[in-house]
Amino acid sequence: MSGIAPIHRTLEHELLALLRGASLECPVCGEFVLHEGAAVRCPECGMRLNGRLEASRSDDSAGAHAG
């Protein structure tokens, strides 16, 4: 039985999937979420996740070097 993986995901897994863009479902109400830059927002229930600082800083530095 050691080869059977659990089918449930933890809240941490759900939140990380949302921030990576791998999930489009709100963990609070189940509706579709909106990705707004580094933030994720649910228009139905108002849940909001702010992206990681490292991700937004790397995006900013990439833009500065592109111009």
Residue pairs with C-beta under 8 A, 6 or more apart in sequence:
9 17
11 27
14 23
14 27
15 27
15 49
17 23
18 27
18 33
18 40
18 49
19 40
19 49
19 51
19 52
19 55
21 35
24 32
24 33
25 31
25 32
25 33
26 32
26 33
26 42
26 44
26 45
26 47
27 47
28 42
28 45
28 47
29 42
29 44
29 45
29 47
31 42
31 43
31 44
31 45
32 42
33 40
33 41
33 42
33 47
34 40
34 41
34 42
34 43
37 51
37 56
37 59
38 50
38 51
38 52
38 55
38 56
38 59
39 48
39 49
39 50
39 51
40 48
40 49
40 51
41 47
41 48
41 49
42 48
